[in-house]
Amino acid sequence: MRRTTLLLPLLLALGLVACGVDAPPDTAAPDGTATVDDRRVLVEGRDLLLEADGQRRTLATVDPDRDGRLEHATLRPGAHPADTVLVLTRAEDRYELRYLVVDDGEASDLYWFPWRLQVDEDHLAHHDVAPHPVWSPDGAALAWLEWSGAGTRLRTVAWMADEVANNPSDDSDTYRLAGVPVGTQLERWEDGGTAPTLVGSDGEVTWRIELRPEAGAVAMELHDRE
């Protein structure tokens, strides 16, 4: 297991307030919708939309032959000079992380994450479920679960500070999660103790995953769902 020396101290210093934005239940994203300052992103077919003050605008329209299909989108939380939308697309044989930036009302192109920070290309070979990334509540980092022949693993990627750039950082990490079943999805990133904490579920069991500098990622079973 490789641990990055920069990401965990940064995360431990965060004053986290639970927050996130998912697409609505009739899309590929999980049930439930939260808002960031009364704004949210929506996936409707080939279109990625931003809704604010009851008005919707199209941020991007994907070409299925070139981009695949939109699977999931979430708005970066926290106070930032520009809006950032994290997007997951499904190509024929892989899932891809992408993002766009809305600055002064203008939306950028839909950029790809660098290959080294992408969802592992072997993910689909082990379980065909889209990983749904979640932001830390202040938008300083994101995380998702993926799986391989070795089981489930947690991936984390820090985001560039606003005064430097608005894109993913090379400050990333991968953690093996012993005992967490393949297919488990992250639901939220929260602060409830001495370490940054992620909560996920496989539909029956809820898992609490703590990022601890001395032990990496520690997953604990909370309870069975009725």
Secondary structure, DSSP 8 states (H G I E B T S, - for coil): -B--TTHHHHHHT-----------TTSSS-S----BTTEEEEEETTEEEEEETTEEEEEEE--HHHH-EEEEEEE--S--SSEEEEEEEE-SS-EEEEEEEEETTEE---EE--GGGS--TTHHHH-------EE-TTSSEEEEEEEETTEEEEEEEEE--TTT-SSEEEEEEEEE-TT--TT-EEEEEEE-SSSEEEEEE-SSEEEEEEEETTTEEEEEEEEE--
